[in-house]
Amino acid sequence: MGGKQQHGGTRHSVVFAVNGEKFEVSSVDPSTTLLEFLRYHTRFKTLVDAEKTHRPEPPPGLSKLTISEAEKAIAGNLCRCTGYRPIADACKSFAADDSHVQQNHEQFDESKVPTLLSSAEQVVQLSREYYPVGEPITKSGAALQASGEAIYVDDIPSPINCLYGAFIYSTKPLARIKGIEFKSESVPDVVTALLSYKDIPEGGQNIGSKTIFGSEPLFADEHTRCAGQPVAFVVADSQKNADRAADVAVVDYEMGNLEPPILSVEEAVDRSSLFEVPSFLYPKPVGDISKGMNEADHRILAAEIKLGSQYYFYMETQTALAVPDEDNCLVVYSSIQCPESAHATIARCLGIPEHNVRVITRRVGGAFGGKAIKAMPVATACALAAYKLCRPVRIYVKRKTDMIMVGGRHPMKITYSVGFKSNGKITALQLNILIDAGLSPDVSPIMPSNMIGALKKYDWGALHFDIKVCRTNLPSRSAMRAPGEVQGSFIAEAVIEHVASTLSMEVDFVRNINLHTHKSLNLFYESSAGEYAEYTLPLIWDKLAVSSSFNQRTEMIKEFNRSNLWRKKGVCRLPIVHEVTLRSTPGKVSILSDGSVVVEVGGIEMGQGLWTKVKQMAAFALSSIKCGGTGNLLEKVRVVQADTLSVIQGGFTAGSTTSEASCQVVRDCCNILAHLQSVNLSASSMYVPDFTSMQYLNYGAAVSEVEVNLLTGETTIVRSDIIYDCGQSLNPAVDLGQIEGAFVQGIGFFMLEEYAANSDGLVVSEGTWTYKIPTLDTIPKKFNVEILNSGHHKQRVLSSKVSVHCATRAAIREAWKQLLSWSQLDQSDLTFDLEVPATMQVVKELCGLDSVEKYLQWRMAESKRACHQRDGL
């Protein structure tokens, strides 16, 4: 590109691409990352600025963004992780704001780079004991994803004669279906087929998903049993026409002589509409609850907490492609966390042998649990249509339909009673929990165990609970990132804060006095507590207090709150205890004739870096042999897509443990290839964790500081610090991203994402206009994460916990206390309660715009009181 480029011809202005002259595209290394290019741009921009005479005037009507305008535009970008932070900052360098650009400068000035939206510090402790395992190498496929070359299901070219599908769902919670019509006359011309439960082949079953706890139908039969339940699958010649047909479809309902639907957990209990939890999954109580309550100096009785749902909001919605093959076979490409389960479900639905079905998953564009059970009916509906019509059928579910149909995190109602000493030590905790599972069991029976496992992070003295999993006429809830653990941890912190408030004590003191000793840890976590040396939480707890300057900042925040009427801050420190259970996973490693290596595992790459860790483990395990002579062994390893006819018994990719289990099975396969004589150069294995070590505990702690604006309800996360003990991280760079992403997703649940439904249970927050997930300006302004490689466990994994809500609650409590003082109300008679999510509207109502009026009234009253006192003197 040595010649001058000229663009224009459509307006009276001709724009010369001067930047194009100075920047030769051919000089850019193909491996250059976006961030590297943007950093290069900031330096290049100074050269252009120096030659003002050559800079073209922008065409009429076109102006450059200023720094403030660019920052505002960037802040609206959606994110589920923190990887966009440095990119967003670099993008602002494109703005032409004279206040930020030094004129006539001759060299790049780092001080002139715009301030970051947020900053971060990431600390890892590297070990080269198992090189390249433990190295923070770049995530496998990152360049493909960043450049748009990575192939997802919807990127697969449509086969010849491909059709497209869309779901028609119920808008009623319980009704008879009399028929379906299209209200637009033009729609029937583009509709190829309309499939319902009546179109299930003979010998097949109306089944859309199945777990060990039960199944859910693919379509509603004569009755729809929840709003959002699929009633039909419309097939057309394009995705646009299929979606349009589904939008104009009218379902004729009849609701006479039917019982009223169950739309709350209270109704479910009254009508004994419950799912059974297998005894082997139901957690065991700890201690004598009666004795613990009798030992208490104080008691809080029947306090209540309600927690809502949360939508997965993966970037790629549910998608599938089914292609008929010879001899009555089907190949299904699905974006799913458990291809094996989809494989079995499709075969049962169609009434064909499982060897006639092949499910392939290369990668998933975000999942968080929503592509496990909830992806099965999408793949099955496509397979049914392809099987019936003998043509390829694909679907990309639009966001609105996806949000209405897939359910999400489990809502629940919690009632607790707690006994405690005057010094803050808790002696007994009694819980009654009602979990809304929705229409089918899905994986809801795992919730009691997960919740109690997270809640046991404190020494409650005695712990007793009654947990009911309720069946309602609402969409089935499924596993979502840390299912049950997020809620259990929140309940624990709510109880601790309630006790501290009752005793008028510092919350951190009450947390500290109720942390486990190793003795109490063994009592609460019988099978996973481990040895004394493995209990690193006390070390992390104290280390974080120092690294985050927790005590100093606590005092500074007290002074800040005394000095500021309209802004309040809160800070809190929380412990993290995560119980891990490893699962069986298959794998296969093949060495080809040129020495390159192909790896297949049951785990699915969903953005969590599974392929990266597997490559590292394969390179380490094969390092004792030479594959093709010289060269980087990592570059010789390729991890390929999951194929249910190649590696069977793949199981679920969930629970944050599949990466580690996949690495172990690959290590086993490589050991067979490296050390056994006269073996086939393709080795398969099945990793089955040892019963004595399949459970263990991960520890961590987090500190967050939050500022609240009393007038608007706006909350700002000023700073968050996290230390997490990963045992020995398989890839610290990947694990850091997982920790940060989980933290930000937790912010969404506790502070932003309001999951709303109408009186029939139909989701009405079905788009980004009404459902708000974290954006770039939600990320903590300072975000520090440290991975502590204790080395006590070689396969520790990550969980997702968040401390932001507690810090927010602390800040809002300060505002609330101030408002009470202005209102001259007795604080001892009132209990502070903050809803989840603590949206801006919720915060505003609690300490918002009317606070100005309350303040003025208080000031007037104080002035009158002062005047009366002077008159009296």
Residue pairs with C-beta under 8 A, 6 or more apart in sequence:
1 20
1 24
1 25
1 26
2 24
4 16
4 17
4 21
5 16
5 17
5 20
5 21
6 14
6 15
6 16
6 17
7 14
7 15
7 17
8 14
8 15
11 59
11 60
13 57
13 59
13 60
15 56
15 59
16 56
18 48
18 54
18 55
18 56
19 44
19 48
22 44
22 47
22 48
23 44
28 37
31 143
32 40
33 143
33 146
34 87
34 146
35 86
35 87
35 90
38 87
38 90
38 91
38 93
39 90
41 90
41 93
41 94
42 90
42 93
42 108
42 113
43 108
45 93
45 94
45 101
46 105
46 107
46 108
46 109
48 54
48 55
49 55
49 101
49 103
49 105
50 104
50 105
50 106
58 64
64 95
64 96
65 73
65 94
65 95
65 96
66 95
66 96
66 97
67 92
67 95
67 97
67 99
67 100
67 114
68 97
69 95
70 91
70 92
70 94
70 95
71 92
71 114
71 117
74 88
74 91
74 92
74 117
74 776
75 117
75 775
75 776
75 777
76 775
76 776
77 84
77 88
77 775
77 776
78 768
78 773
78 774
78 775
79 744
79 773
79 774
79 775
79 776
79 779
80 313
80 314
80 315
80 366
80 368
80 741
80 744
80 745
80 773
80 774
81 737
81 740
81 741
81 744
82 120
82 737
82 740
82 741
82 744
82 779
82 783
83 737
84 776
85 116
85 117
85 118
85 120
85 776
85 779
86 116
88 117
88 776
89 113
89 114
89 116
89 117
92 114
93 113
93 114
95 114
100 112
100 114
101 112
102 109
102 112
117 776
117 777
117 779
117 781
118 779
118 780
118 781
118 782
118 783
119 781
119 782
119 783
120 740
120 782
120 783
120 784
120 785
121 783
121 784
121 785
122 736
122 784
122 785
122 786
123 784
123 785
123 786
123 787
124 136
124 729
124 732
124 733
124 736
124 786
124 787
124 789
125 787
125 788
125 789
126 134
126 135
126 136
126 732
126 789
127 134
127 728
127 789
127 791
128 134
128 135
129 728
130 620
130 728
131 620
132 616
132 619
132 620
132 633
132 634
133 613
133 616
133 617
133 620
133 663
133 730
133 731
134 616
134 728
134 729
134 730
134 731
134 732
134 789
135 616
135 731
136 731
136 732
136 733
136 734
136 736
137 612
137 616
137 634
137 731
137 733
138 612
138 733
139 609
139 612
139 733
139 734
139 737
140 605
140 609
140 611
140 612
140 615
140 639
141 150
141 363
141 605
141 611
143 149
144 150
150 363
151 362
151 363
152 316
152 319
152 335
152 362
152 363
152 364
152 365
153 316
153 319
153 320
153 321
153 333
153 334
153 335
153 362
153 394
154 316
154 319
154 394
154 396
156 321
156 333
158 321
158 392
158 394
159 323
159 392
160 392
161 391
161 392
162 391
162 392
162 393
162 394
163 192
163 235
163 236
163 237
163 385
163 389
163 391
163 392
163 393
163 394
164 235
164 236
164 237
164 238
164 239
164 241
164 242
164 393
164 394
164 395
165 233
165 234
165 235
165 236
165 242
165 381
165 382
165 385
165 393
165 394
165 395
166 233
166 234
166 236
166 239
166 242
166 243
166 245
166 246
166 395
166 397
166 398
166 401
167 230
167 232
167 233
167 234
167 246
167 381
167 395
167 397
167 401
167 405
168 180
168 230
168 231
168 232
168 233
168 234
168 246
168 249
168 251
169 227
169 228
169 229
169 230
169 231
169 401
169 404
169 405
170 177
170 220
170 224
170 226
170 227
170 228
170 229
170 230
170 231
170 251
171 227
171 251
171 760
171 762
172 224
172 227
172 253
172 255
172 760
173 224
173 225
173 226
173 227
173 261
173 263
173 473
173 474
173 760
173 761
173 762
174 223
174 224
174 225
174 226
174 255
174 258
174 259
174 260
174 261
174 473
175 223
175 224
175 253
175 254
175 255
175 258
176 222
176 223
176 253
176 254
176 255
176 258
177 220
177 222
177 223
177 224
177 231
177 251
177 252
177 253
178 252
178 253
178 254
179 251
179 252
180 194
180 196
180 231
180 232
180 249
180 250
180 251
180 252
181 249
181 250
181 252
182 188
182 191
182 245
182 248
182 249
182 250
183 248
183 249
183 250
184 244
184 248
187 241
187 244
187 245
187 248
190 236
190 237
190 238
190 241
190 244
190 245
191 234
191 235
191 236
191 241
191 245
192 235
192 236
192 237
192 389
193 234
193 235
193 385
193 388
193 389
194 232
194 233
194 234
194 235
195 219
195 232
195 233
195 234
195 235
195 381
195 384
195 385
195 388
196 219
196 231
196 232
196 233
197 206
197 217
197 218
197 219
197 220
197 221
199 384
199 388
200 206
200 218
200 349
200 384
201 350
201 351
201 387
201 388
202 351
203 351
204 348
204 349
204 350
204 351
204 352
205 348
205 349
205 351
206 217
206 218
206 219
206 221
206 349
207 215
207 216
207 217
207 218
207 345
207 348
207 349
207 380
208 215
208 216
208 217
208 218
208 219
208 230
208 345
208 349
208 376
208 377
208 380
208 381
209 215
209 216
209 341
209 345
209 373
209 374
209 376
209 377
209 380
209 440
209 442
210 216
210 341
210 344
210 345
210 348
210 376
211 341
211 373
211 441
211 442
211 443
213 275
213 278
213 441
213 442
213 443
213 444
213 445
214 275
214 440
214 441
214 442
215 440
216 377
216 439
216 440
216 442
216 476
218 230
218 349
218 377
218 380
218 381
218 384
219 230
219 231
219 232
219 233
220 229
220 230
220 231
223 258
224 231
224 251
224 253
225 439
225 473
226 261
226 438
226 439
226 472
226 473
226 474
226 475
226 476
226 761
227 404
227 473
227 474
227 475
227 757
227 760
227 761
227 762
227 763
228 404
228 405
228 407
228 474
228 475
228 761
228 762
228 763
229 405
229 439
229 475
230 377
230 381
230 405
231 251
232 249
233 381
233 384
233 385
234 242
234 245
234 246
234 249
235 242
235 385
235 389
235 393
236 242
236 244
236 245
239 394
239 395
239 396
242 395
243 398
246 401
261 472
261 473
261 760
261 761
262 268
262 271
262 273
262 470
262 471
262 472
262 473
263 472
263 473
263 474
263 759
263 760
263 761
264 436
264 472
265 411
265 412
265 413
265 434
265 435
265 436
265 468
265 470
265 472
266 413
266 434
267 273
267 472
268 274
268 434
268 436
268 468
268 470
268 471
268 472
269 434
269 468
269 470
273 470
273 471
273 472
274 468
274 469
274 470
274 471
275 437
275 441
275 444
275 445
275 469
275 470
275 471
276 445
277 445
277 448
277 467
277 469
278 445
281 445
281 446
281 448
281 449
282 448
282 449
282 467
283 448
283 449
283 452
283 453
283 465
285 462
285 463
285 464
285 465
286 456
286 460
286 462
286 463
286 464
286 523
286 524
287 428
287 460
287 461
287 462
287 463
287 464
287 523
288 462
289 428
289 430
289 462
289 463
289 464
291 428
291 462
292 419
292 427
292 428
292 460
292 461
292 462
293 299
293 417
293 419
293 427
293 428
293 430
293 462
295 419
295 421
295 427
295 428
295 461
296 419
296 420
296 421
296 427
296 428
297 420
297 421
297 422
298 419
298 420
298 421
298 422
298 502
298 503
299 417
299 418
299 419
299 420
300 416
300 417
300 418
300 498
300 499
300 502
301 417
302 415
302 416
302 417
303 415
303 416
303 417
303 418
303 498
303 831
304 413
304 414
304 415
305 413
305 414
305 415
305 416
305 490
305 491
305 494
306 411
306 412
306 413
306 414
306 835
306 836
307 411
307 412
307 414
307 487
307 490
307 836
308 411
308 754
308 755
308 836
308 837
309 407
309 408
309 409
309 410
309 411
309 477
309 755
310 408
310 409
310 480
310 748
310 749
310 753
310 755
311 403
311 406
311 408
311 753
311 755
311 765
311 771
312 366
312 367
312 368
312 369
312 370
312 406
312 408
312 480
313 368
313 748
313 753
313 771
313 773
314 364
314 365
314 366
314 367
314 368
314 370
314 371
315 365
315 366
316 335
316 364
316 365
316 366
317 396
317 397
317 398
317 399
317 402
318 335
318 371
318 374
318 375
318 378
318 395
318 397
318 402
318 406
319 334
319 335
319 378
319 394
319 395
319 396
319 397
320 332
320 333
320 334
320 335
320 375
320 378
320 379
320 381
320 382
320 383
320 394
320 395
321 332
321 333
321 334
321 382
321 392
321 393
321 394
322 330
322 331
322 332
322 333
322 379
322 382
322 383
322 385
322 386
322 387
322 392
322 393
322 394
323 330
323 331
323 332
323 333
323 386
323 392
324 330
324 386
324 387
324 390
324 391
324 392
325 331
325 358
327 356
328 352
328 356
329 356
329 357
329 358
330 346
330 350
330 356
330 357
330 358
330 383
330 386
330 387
331 358
331 360
332 342
332 346
332 357
332 358
332 359
332 360
332 379
332 382
332 383
333 359
333 360
333 361
333 362
334 342
334 359
334 360
334 361
334 375
334 378
334 379
335 361
335 364
335 365
335 371
335 375
336 342
336 359
336 361
336 364
336 371
336 372
336 375
336 376
336 379
336 604
337 364
337 367
337 369
337 371
337 372
337 375
337 604
337 606
337 652
337 653
337 654
338 372
338 373
338 375
338 376
338 604
338 650
338 651
338 652
338 653
338 654
339 359
339 360
339 361
339 604
339 642
339 644
339 650
340 359
340 602
340 644
340 648
340 649
340 650
340 651
341 372
341 373
341 376
341 652
342 359
342 375
342 376
342 379
342 380
343 354
343 357
343 358
343 359
343 644
344 354
345 376
345 379
345 380
346 357
346 359
346 379
346 380
346 383
347 353
347 354
347 356
347 357
349 380
349 383
349 384
350 357
350 383
350 384
350 387
355 645
357 383
357 644
358 643
358 644
358 645
359 379
359 643
359 644
360 641
360 642
360 643
360 644
361 604
361 641
361 642
362 605
362 641
362 642
363 604
363 605
363 606
363 607
363 641
364 371
364 604
364 605
364 606
364 607
365 607
366 606
366 607
367 604
367 606
367 607
367 653
368 480
368 481
368 745
369 478
369 479
369 480
369 481
369 483
369 654
370 406
370 408
370 478
370 480
371 606
372 443
372 478
372 479
372 652
372 653
372 654
373 442
373 443
373 476
373 478
373 479
374 405
374 406
374 407
374 478
378 395
378 397
381 395
382 393
382 394
382 395
385 393
386 392
386 393
397 405
399 766
399 767
399 768
400 766
400 767
403 763
403 765
403 766
403 767
403 771
404 475
404 762
404 763
404 766
405 475
406 475
406 478
407 438
407 442
407 474
407 475
407 476
407 477
407 478
408 477
408 478
408 480
408 755
409 477
409 480
409 483
409 486
409 749
409 755
410 435
410 436
410 437
410 444
410 447
410 477
410 480
410 483
410 484
410 487
411 435
411 436
411 477
411 755
412 433
412 434
412 435
412 436
412 487
413 433
413 434
414 431
414 432
414 433
414 434
414 491
415 431
415 432
415 433
416 429
416 430
416 431
416 432
416 491
416 495
417 429
417 430
418 426
418 428
418 429
418 430
418 495
418 498
418 499
419 426
419 427
419 428
419 429
419 461
420 426
420 427
420 499
420 503
421 427
422 503
423 513
424 499
424 500
424 503
424 505
424 509
424 510
424 513
424 514
425 461
425 513
425 514
426 458
426 459
426 460
426 461
426 495
426 496
426 499
426 514
427 460
427 461
427 462
428 460
428 461
428 462
428 463
428 464
429 460
429 461
429 462
429 463
429 464
429 495
430 464
430 465
431 455
431 463
431 464
431 465
431 466
431 467
431 491
432 465
432 466
432 467
433 448
433 451
433 465
433 466
433 467
433 468
434 468
434 470
435 444
435 447
435 448
435 467
435 468
435 469
435 470
436 470
436 472
436 474
436 477
437 444
437 447
437 469
437 470
437 471
437 472
437 476
437 477
438 444
438 471
438 472
438 474
438 475
438 476
438 477
439 471
439 472
439 473
439 474
439 475
439 476
440 476
441 469
441 471
441 476
442 476
442 477
442 478
442 479
443 478
443 479
443 483
444 469
444 476
444 477
444 478
445 469
446 479
446 483
446 484
447 467
447 469
447 483
447 484
448 465
448 467
448 469
448 484
449 484
450 482
450 483
450 484
450 485
450 488
451 467
451 484
451 485
451 487
451 488
451 491
452 463
452 465
452 467
452 488
453 484
453 485
453 488
453 525
453 579
454 482
454 484
454 485
454 486
454 487
454 488
454 489
454 492
454 577
454 578
454 579
455 463
455 488
455 489
455 491
455 492
456 463
456 524
456 525
456 577
457 489
457 492
457 516
457 575
457 576
457 577
458 492
458 496
458 511
458 514
458 515
458 516
458 575
459 514
459 515
459 516
459 517
459 520
459 524
460 514
460 524
463 524
472 761
473 761
474 757
474 761
475 761
475 763
479 654
481 742
481 745
481 800
482 656
482 742
482 799
482 800
482 801
485 578
485 799
485 800
485 801
486 746
486 749
486 800
486 801
486 802
489 574
489 576
489 801
490 750
490 805
490 836
493 574
493 805
493 806
496 507
496 510
496 511
496 514
497 507
497 510
497 806
497 809
498 831
499 510
500 506
500 507
500 509
500 510
501 813
501 831
501 832
503 510
507 572
507 806
507 810
508 550
508 554
508 572
508 573
511 573
511 574
511 575
512 541
515 537
515 538
515 541
515 575
516 524
516 535
516 537
516 577
518 529
518 532
518 535
521 529
521 535
521 697
522 529
525 577
525 579
525 697
527 695
528 579
528 580
528 695
528 696
528 697
529 535
529 697
530 696
530 697
530 792
530 793
531 792
533 792
534 696
534 697
534 790
534 792
534 793
535 697
535 699
536 699
536 725
536 788
536 790
536 792
537 575
537 577
537 699
537 700
537 701
540 699
540 700
540 701
540 723
540 725
540 788
541 573
541 575
541 701
543 723
543 788
544 550
544 573
544 701
544 702
544 703
544 721
544 723
545 551
545 573
545 703
547 721
547 723
547 784
547 786
548 573
548 703
548 719
548 721
548 784
550 571
550 573
550 703
553 571
553 705
554 571
557 569
557 570
557 571
557 705
560 567
560 568
560 569
561 568
561 569
561 814
565 710
565 818
565 855
566 709
566 710
566 711
566 851
567 707
567 708
567 709
567 710
568 707
568 708
568 710
568 811
568 812
568 814
568 815
568 818
568 847
569 705
569 706
569 707
569 708
569 718
569 811
569 814
570 705
570 706
570 708
570 807
570 808
570 809
570 810
570 811
570 812
570 813
570 814
571 703
571 704
571 705
571 706
571 807
571 810
572 703
572 704
572 803
572 806
572 807
572 810
573 701
573 702
573 703
573 803
574 701
574 702
574 703
574 801
574 803
574 806
575 699
575 700
575 701
576 698
576 699
576 700
576 701
576 702
576 724
576 799
576 801
577 697
577 698
577 699
578 697
578 698
578 699
578 700
578 799
578 801
579 695
579 696
579 697
580 656
580 657
580 695
580 696
580 697
580 698
580 796
580 797
580 799
581 655
581 657
581 694
581 695
582 657
582 660
582 661
582 689
582 694
582 695
582 795
583 651
583 652
583 655
583 657
583 658
583 661
583 689
584 649
584 651
584 661
584 686
584 687
584 688
584 689
585 601
585 602
585 603
585 650
585 651
585 658
585 661
585 662
585 664
585 665
585 686
585 687
586 601
586 602
586 647
586 648
586 649
586 650
586 651
586 665
586 684
586 685
586 686
586 687
587 599
587 600
587 601
587 602
587 647
587 662
587 665
587 666
587 668
587 669
587 684
587 685
587 686
587 687
588 599
588 600
588 601
588 646
588 647
588 669
588 682
588 683
588 684
588 685
589 597
589 598
589 599
589 600
589 618
589 666
589 669
589 670
589 673
589 682
589 683
590 597
590 598
590 599
590 681
590 682
590 683
591 597
591 622
591 627
591 673
591 681
591 682
592 598
592 681
594 628
595 626
595 627
595 628
595 629
595 636
596 627
596 628
596 636
596 637
596 638
597 618
597 622
597 627
597 636
597 637
597 638
598 638
598 640
599 614
599 615
599 618
599 637
599 638
599 639
599 640
599 666
600 639
600 640
600 642
600 643
600 646
600 647
601 610
601 614
601 639
601 642
601 647
601 662
601 665
601 666
602 642
602 647
602 649
602 650
602 651
602 653
602 658
602 662
602 665
603 610
603 614
603 642
603 650
603 653
603 658
603 659
603 661
603 662
604 610
604 642
604 653
604 658
605 611
605 639
606 653
608 659
608 734
608 738
609 659
609 731
609 734
609 735
609 737
609 738
610 653
610 658
610 659
610 662
611 639
612 731
612 734
613 659
613 660
613 662
613 663
613 730
613 731
613 734
614 639
614 659
614 662
614 663
614 666
615 634
615 637
615 638
615 639
616 634
616 663
616 730
616 731
617 663
617 664
617 666
617 667
617 670
617 730
618 637
618 666
618 670
619 633
619 634
619 636
619 637
620 667
621 666
621 667
621 670
621 671
621 674
622 633
622 670
622 673
622 674
623 633
624 674
624 675
625 673
625 674
627 633
627 636
628 636
642 650
644 650
647 684
649 686
652 658
656 738
656 797
656 798
656 799
656 800
657 797
659 730
659 797
660 730
660 795
660 796
660 797
661 687
661 689
662 687
663 730
663 795
664 687
664 795
665 685
665 686
665 687
668 685
668 687
669 683
669 684
669 685
670 683
672 679
672 683
672 685
673 679
673 681
673 683
696 793
696 796
698 724
698 725
698 726
698 727
698 796
698 797
698 798
698 799
699 724
699 725
700 722
700 723
700 724
700 725
700 801
701 722
701 723
702 720
702 721
702 722
702 723
702 743
702 801
702 802
702 803
703 719
703 720
703 721
703 722
703 803
704 717
704 719
704 720
704 721
704 780
704 803
704 804
704 806
704 807
705 717
705 718
705 719
705 720
705 807
706 715
706 716
706 717
706 718
706 804
706 807
706 808
706 810
706 811
707 715
707 716
707 718
707 811
708 714
708 715
708 716
708 808
708 811
708 812
708 815
708 843
708 847
709 715
709 716
710 815
710 818
710 847
710 848
710 851
711 848
711 849
711 851
711 852
712 840
712 844
712 848
712 849
713 840
713 841
713 842
713 843
713 844
713 845
713 846
713 847
713 848
714 840
714 843
715 751
715 808
715 811
715 838
715 840
715 843
716 781
717 747
717 778
717 779
717 780
717 781
717 804
717 807
718 780
718 781
718 782
719 780
719 781
719 782
719 783
719 784
720 743
720 780
720 782
720 783
720 784
720 803
720 804
721 784
721 785
721 786
722 739
722 743
722 784
722 785
722 786
723 785
723 786
723 787
723 788
724 739
724 785
724 786
724 787
724 788
724 798
725 788
725 789
725 790
725 796
726 732
726 735
726 787
726 788
726 789
726 796
726 797
726 798
727 789
727 790
727 791
727 792
727 793
727 794
727 795
727 796
728 789
728 790
728 791
728 793
728 794
728 796
729 735
729 787
729 789
729 796
732 787
732 789
735 787
735 798
736 785
736 787
738 798
739 785
739 787
739 798
739 800
740 783
740 785
742 798
742 799
742 800
742 801
742 802
743 800
743 801
743 802
743 804
744 774
744 778
744 779
745 774
745 800
746 800
746 801
746 802
746 804
746 805
747 774
747 778
747 802
747 804
748 773
748 774
748 778
748 837
749 802
749 836
749 837
750 802
750 804
750 805
750 808
750 836
750 837
750 838
751 778
751 804
751 805
751 808
751 837
751 838
751 839
752 772
752 773
752 774
752 778
752 837
752 839
753 771
753 772
753 773
753 837
754 765
754 770
754 771
754 772
754 837
754 839
755 763
755 765
755 771
756 763
756 764
756 765
756 770
757 763
757 764
757 765
758 764
764 770
765 771
772 839
780 804
805 834
805 836
805 838
808 834
808 838
808 843
809 832
809 834
809 838
812 834
812 838
812 843
812 846
812 847
813 832
813 834
815 846
815 847
815 851
816 832
816 846
816 847
817 827
818 847
819 847
819 851
819 854
820 827
820 830
821 858
822 851
822 854
822 855
822 857
822 858
823 854
823 858
824 858
824 861
834 842
834 846
835 842
